[in-house]
């Protein structure tokens, strides 16, 4: 995940945005309605994806987006990264499917939300093929943060 913030996002590690990367146990493994999936190829981690139990905050996101996806009832997909040499093999689609199933099974979630940085190679076309756009901040006055907010259909819970 750190490779991605340096290579793809170009921001480097920013504690207020990326603290969960340094402490994934507290962010994704201890909370009951959160999870982190890791895909390995041999000894190498080639993909990750997570669910966190909070919606987007305003600011920095538009208030109406934060209102539409409140914390507690929003499962936010995040940290969905696939190493460049492993892209276009279905890993991201598999992660999204599994994370959606986790969120549906966790209970209490009514929406599945994510945002992406369109500057990340392949991110925008992937999400446009998988989810539906809620807000493209590039279209807002001043361009906002330049990110795109998406919603996915919440899968039906699988009966035990």
C-alpha positions as CSV (number, residue, x, y, z in Angstrom):
1,X,0.0,0.0,0.0
2,X,2.9,2.4,0.7
3,X,4.3,1.7,-2.7
4,X,1.0,2.9,-4.2
5,X,1.0,6.2,-2.3
6,X,4.5,6.9,-3.5
7,X,4.3,5.5,-7.1
8,X,0.7,5.9,-8.2
9,X,-0.6,8.8,-6.0
10,X,2.7,10.6,-5.9
11,X,1.8,12.0,-2.5
12,X,4.1,9.9,-0.4
13,X,3.0,9.0,3.1
14,X,0.8,11.6,4.7
15,X,-0.1,10.6,8.3
16,X,-3.7,12.1,8.3
17,X,-4.5,10.3,5.1
18,X,-2.5,7.1,5.4
19,X,-2.3,6.1,9.1
20,X,-4.3,3.0,8.4
21,X,-1.5,1.8,6.1
22,X,1.0,1.9,9.0
23,X,-1.4,0.3,11.5
24,X,-3.8,-2.0,9.5
25,X,-4.6,-4.0,12.6
26,X,-6.3,-1.1,14.3
27,X,-7.9,0.1,11.2
28,X,-9.2,-3.1,9.6
29,X,-8.6,-6.2,11.6
30,X,-9.8,-5.3,15.1
31,X,-13.1,-3.5,14.3
32,X,-15.8,-6.1,13.8
33,X,-17.3,-4.5,10.6
34,X,-14.0,-3.8,8.9
35,X,-11.6,-6.0,7.0
36,X,-8.5,-6.1,4.9
37,X,-7.8,-8.6,2.1
38,X,-4.3,-9.3,0.8
39,X,-3.5,-11.2,-2.4
40,X,-0.1,-12.8,-2.6
41,X,1.7,-14.2,-5.5
42,X,4.5,-16.3,-4.0
43,X,6.1,-14.2,-1.3
44,X,5.0,-10.9,-2.9
45,X,1.9,-8.9,-2.0
46,X,0.3,-8.0,-5.3
47,X,-3.1,-6.6,-4.3
48,X,-5.0,-5.3,-1.3
49,X,-8.5,-4.1,-0.6
50,X,-10.3,-3.0,2.6
51,X,-13.7,-2.1,4.0
52,X,-13.9,0.6,6.7
53,X,-17.0,1.5,8.6
54,X,-17.1,5.2,7.9
55,X,-18.3,7.4,5.1
56,X,-16.5,10.4,3.6
57,X,-15.9,13.4,5.8
58,X,-16.8,17.0,5.0
59,X,-14.5,18.8,4.6
60,X,-12.5,17.9,2.6
61,X,-15.4,16.2,0.7
62,X,-18.5,18.1,-0.4
63,X,-21.1,18.2,2.4
64,X,-23.8,16.6,0.3
65,X,-21.6,13.6,-0.4
66,X,-20.8,13.2,3.3
67,X,-24.6,13.4,4.0
68,X,-25.4,10.8,1.4
69,X,-22.9,8.3,2.9
70,X,-23.0,8.7,6.7
71,X,-20.6,6.8,8.9
72,X,-22.0,3.7,10.5
73,X,-24.3,2.8,7.7
74,X,-21.7,3.2,4.9
75,X,-19.2,0.6,4.0
76,X,-16.3,2.4,2.4
77,X,-14.1,0.4,0.0
78,X,-10.6,1.6,0.3
79,X,-7.0,0.7,-0.4
80,X,-7.9,-1.3,-3.5
81,X,-4.5,-1.5,-5.1
82,X,-3.1,-3.9,-7.6
83,X,0.6,-3.9,-8.5
84,X,1.0,-2.7,-12.2
85,X,2.4,-6.0,-13.4
86,X,-0.6,-7.9,-12.0
87,X,-3.3,-5.6,-13.4
88,X,-5.9,-6.7,-16.0
89,X,-6.1,-10.2,-14.5
90,X,-9.4,-9.8,-12.5
91,X,-7.8,-9.2,-9.1
92,X,-9.5,-5.8,-8.5
93,X,-12.9,-7.2,-9.6
94,X,-12.4,-10.2,-7.3
95,X,-11.5,-7.9,-4.4
96,X,-14.6,-5.7,-5.0
97,X,-16.9,-8.7,-5.1
98,X,-15.4,-10.2,-1.9
99,X,-15.4,-6.9,0.0
100,X,-19.0,-6.3,-1.1
101,X,-20.0,-9.7,0.2
102,X,-18.2,-9.0,3.5
103,X,-20.0,-5.7,3.9
104,X,-23.4,-7.3,3.2
105,X,-22.7,-10.1,5.7
106,X,-21.4,-7.7,8.4
107,X,-24.9,-6.2,8.8
108,X,-26.0,-2.6,9.3
109,X,-24.5,-1.2,6.1
110,X,-27.0,0.3,3.6
111,X,-24.5,1.7,1.1
112,X,-21.2,0.8,-0.5
113,X,-19.1,3.9,-1.3
114,X,-15.6,4.6,-2.6
115,X,-13.6,7.5,-4.1
116,X,-10.7,7.4,-6.4
117,X,-8.0,9.6,-7.8
118,X,-8.4,9.7,-11.6
119,X,-4.6,10.3,-11.9
120,X,-3.9,6.7,-10.8
121,X,-3.4,4.7,-14.0
122,X,-6.5,2.7,-14.9
123,X,-8.5,3.7,-11.8
124,X,-11.1,5.8,-13.4
125,X,-12.0,3.4,-16.2
126,X,-12.1,0.5,-13.8
127,X,-14.5,2.2,-11.4
128,X,-16.7,3.5,-14.2
129,X,-17.1,-0.1,-15.4
130,X,-17.9,-1.3,-11.9
131,X,-19.8,1.4,-10.0
132,X,-21.8,4.5,-10.7
133,X,-20.6,8.0,-10.3
134,X,-22.0,10.2,-7.5
135,X,-19.7,13.2,-7.9
136,X,-16.8,14.1,-10.1
137,X,-15.1,16.9,-8.1
138,X,-13.3,18.0,-11.3
139,X,-16.7,19.4,-12.4
140,X,-17.2,21.4,-9.2
141,X,-16.2,25.1,-9.0
142,X,-12.5,25.2,-8.3
143,X,-12.2,21.4,-8.9
144,X,-12.5,20.3,-5.3
145,X,-9.9,17.7,-4.5
146,X,-10.1,16.3,-8.0
147,X,-11.4,13.0,-6.9
148,X,-14.4,11.0,-8.1
149,X,-17.0,9.6,-5.7
150,X,-18.7,6.3,-6.6
151,X,-21.4,4.0,-5.2
152,X,-21.8,0.3,-5.8
153,X,-25.0,-1.7,-5.3
154,X,-25.0,-3.4,-1.9
155,X,-25.0,-7.2,-2.5
156,X,-27.7,-9.2,-0.8
157,X,-26.4,-11.0,2.3
158,X,-25.6,-14.7,1.7
159,X,-27.8,-17.0,3.8
160,X,-25.9,-19.1,6.2
